[in-house]
């Protein structure tokens, strides 16, 4: 018997990835991703350190910026992490 688990990461209403002037994608900071997903900042930094989930960019101040693609990859990581849980 096969069970399929679907995990979704949903952004609160009105908090979609936004575009700044010049159509540049701003992305989400690590704290925003943590708040939305429930994954701690420490865990997200660990994922970055071991090259499991690298943010697609950093801003001028060095803050990690996560894109929609990064969130989709995080969704996959969380899915496989749940499969391993007893």
N, C-alpha and C positions, 0 to 999 in steps of 0.2 A: 504494500500500500504506500503510495507516495503522497505526501502532504506538501503543498506549495504555500510558503509564507510570503506575503507581500508586505514589505515595509515601505511606507511613503514618507517623504520629507515634505511637509507643506509649510509654506511661508504664511504668516498671519496676513489677514486682509490688508492690502495696501503696502505690503513690505516685499514686493517683488524686486528682483535685481534691477537696479535703476541705471539710467544712462545720464551722464552729465553733459554739459555743453560740449559740442564737438563729437557727439555720439560715442564717447568713450565709456566702456562699461566700468563702473565703479567697483562692483563686487561687494562681498560682505566681509567684514572684519572677523577675526577669530572669536571675539566675544559674542557677536551677532549669531554666528554659526552655532556656538555653544548653547546660546539661549534657545534657538529654534529647535535644535536636535536633542538637547539634553546630554550631549557628550561634553565632558569637562575640557577646559582649555588645556590642561595638562595632557590629556589624551590626544587632543588634536596636535599639540606640539610634538608628542611622541611619534604620532603617525608621520609627521613631517620629517622628523629626525631619521626614522628608519626607511624613508622613501616609500611609505605605503600610501600616503595622501599628501602630495605637495600642493600648496596653493599655486594657482596659475600666475599670480603676480604679487608684487609688493609695491606699496605706494612710496612716495618721496620720503616718508618718515620711517620706512622699513616695516610697516604693518603688513601682515599677511592679508591678501585679498582672495577670497574664494569665489569662483564663478559658478554658474549653473552646472557646468560639466563637472566641477569639483564636487558639488553636492550630489550629483548622480553617482560619482565614484564612491563617495562616502556612504551612500545608500547601499551599494553593493558590498562594501566592507562590513557594514552593520548586518546585512543579510547573512553573509557567511559566518560572521561572529556568532549570530544567533543559532545557526545550524550546529555549531560546535558545542553549544551549551548543553549541559546534561538535562 
